[in-house]
Amino acid sequence: AEAIQACRDALMPLHSAGKLGVVLFQFPPYVYPTRGSFGYLKWAAEQLSDFQLAVEFRNGRWLDEENMTDTLDFLERHSLAYVCVDEPQGFNSSVPPVVAVTAPVAEVRFHGRNAENWEKKGITAAERFRYDYPDAELEEWVPRIETLSEQAETVHALMNNCYSDYGIRSAHRLGELLDAF
C-alpha cells in the first residue's frame, strides 16, 4: 500500500497537468488468471482510481478460450484498459493479437516479432526487442487500430522495438499507413 501511495504521489503532477495517458501494469509470464490475480487488479484500480490503468498480460492463459471472456469482462467492469499486443507467438508468455476495448483508452504495444530472443535469458531489452517491422506486419494493424478508434475515445500505439531507431521508424511508418487508410 505504501508503494502504491508513493507511485500515486509521484504521478499526480503529470496527471494534474493533463500529461499522463495511462499507468501500465504489465503482468509477468508467471501470473495467470486466478481469483488472487483478479483481486489484485481490482485492488490496484481502487488504489489508483484517479488514473486510467492499462493492463498488459504476458501469459497466454488470460486470453485462451477458457478465460478470454472473463478477462475482458473484468477489465471492462473495472474500466481497466486492455493492452493489445503484437509479439512473437508460440510461447507460454505469448498473448494473441486480440483487439478489444475495455475502457475509454485503447492501447496497442508493438514488441516486434523476434521469436529468437523473446524468452532468451541474459540479454538487454534492446536485444530482446530488436525488430524492424516490415510494412506488411504494420499493415495488419491498420484495420485493427481503425476498429479500436471506432470504439475508444483515444487510441495509443506504442513501439517497444527499442533497438537503435527501429521504434521511431516503425511509429513513423505506422502513422503514414494509418493516414493513407
Buried (B, 14 or more C-beta within 10 A) or exposed (E): EEEEEEBBEEBEEEBEEEEBBBBBBEBEBEBBBEEEBBEBBBEBBEBBEEBBBBBBBBBBBBBBEEBBEEBBEBBBEBBBBBBBBBBBEEBEBBBBBBBBBBBEBBBBBBBBBBBEBBEEEEEEEEEBBBBBBEEEBBBEBBEBBEBBBEEBEBBBBBBBBBBEEBBEBBBEBBEEBBEEE
